Amino acid sequence: MRHLVTGGSGFLGNLIAQRLLVRGEQVRNLDVWHDRQASPGIEYVECDIRDRAGVARAMQGIDVVHHNVALVPLTKSGDKFWEVNVDGSRIAAEEAAKAGVQAFIHMSSSALYGVPARCPIDATTPLAPIEIYGRAKLAGEQAVQEVCARTSMPLIVIRPRTLLGEGRLGIFQILFDWISSGRSVYVIGGGEGGFQFLHALDMMDFYMLALDAGRPGVYNVGSNRFGTLREALENLIRYAGTASRVRSLPVGLTIKTLQALDKLKLSPLAPWHYLTYHKPFSFDVEPLLAMGWQPRYSNDEMMRESYDWFLAHRGEKVGEDASAHRKPVREGLLWLLKQLS
């Protein structure tokens, strides 16, 4: 089969493209940045997802579309969140339907749930995003659902928890750097609510299971072995063997301070980070386990692997055009907090 992966140079899109290639599939990557380290067996098409004519050309001869293009919270993209995550998603779905694509897989986000009133999140939990990125991802998912319903194109929607794994940088690069340097790391409040992550390889295992099963639907995906955010950080520090400590910050004052720094462009943290990461957040994955999915990584195991990869590849150059999750993040005024830690 022929597959088109939009955003195939990003952290997750690259994994999808590589996994499909290993399975013997024909793979085309549509992205604005070409990863020179990508397999030569993956066809690269340079195209912005907002370029309808270019997207239409890339869809020709494709059987399955894997839509991953999205601006993530770290980019703080303002109105462009809507242009790319909503309008771009609609264009991808519409052109896929016109091209006679057999199935469309849309990568959504856990940000659609905002701050849920209870956990674990299940099929009855209302969608209530609380910041611009989450609202755009919800509108993008709804746009895709409308196109697929109207054109009878089968749709699989994946809503993953925060991803970890080899090659994952972004905001985790700051965390790993501080721990390796023996600096204190911080949680807003006590960090004592259940907090679920997801290893990228476990994500891929379920992704391929859903693809092979041909089961349209919406799937929330996260690890089935996790504890609190504080426990995850303390266990990683213990593994790293450094003098770092986990310290608590007052909720109200910290959020107001981070909001101010965000507006002044002095902090890498986006609203999705500082408005939600002090709250419990986890998915009910029992429906996925019933399908035969067997996740391999706990929170602690994926943290350790990601940290080891960071240490082994620290200092390596990454293209400025690389996706936000595959390159280091500027600390801004957080650098001063690091020095005081």
URDATA-V460539 format. One line per field, one symbol per residue. ss: DSSP state (H for helix, E for strand, L for the rest). psi: psi as a letter, one per 30 degrees, with the letter a starting at -180 (. if undefined). A space follows every 10 residues. Layout:
# URDATA-V460539
ss->???
psi->???
This chain:
# URDATA-V460539
ss->LEEEEELLLL HHHHHHHHHH HHLLLEEEEE ELLLLLLLLL LLEEEELLLL LHHHHHHHHL LLLEEEELLL LLHHHLLLLH HHHHHHHHHH HHHHHHHHLL LLEEEEELLH HHHLLLLLLL ELLLLLLLLL LHHHHHHHHH HHHHHHHHHH HLLEEEEEEE LLEELLLLLL HHHHHHHHHH LLLLEEEELL LLLEELLEEH HHHHHHHHHH HHHLLLEEEE ELLLLLLEHH HHHHHHHHHH LLLLLEEEEL HHHHHHHHHH HHHLLLELLL HHHHLLLLLL ELELLHHHHH LLLLLLLLHH HHHHHHHHHH HHHLLLLLLL LLLHHHLLLL LELHHHHHHH L
psi->lkkkjkhffl eeeeeeeeee eefglkkkkj lfkjjfflkf fkkkjjkkff jeeeeeeffk gkekkjjfkk kleffhfbff eeeefdeeee eeeeeeeefg kfkkjkjblf fffbjkflll kaffkkkikg leeeeeeeee eeeeeeeeee ghkkkkkkjl lkkllkfjcb ffeeeeeeef gglklkkjaf gglkjkakke eeeeeeeeee eefhjkakkk kllgjlblee eeeeeeeeef hlgllkkkkk eeeeeeeeee eeeghgkfkl eeeffffgkk jlkjgeeeef fgkjkfklee eeeeeeeeee efgkfkkkkf fllffgllkk fbffeeeeef .
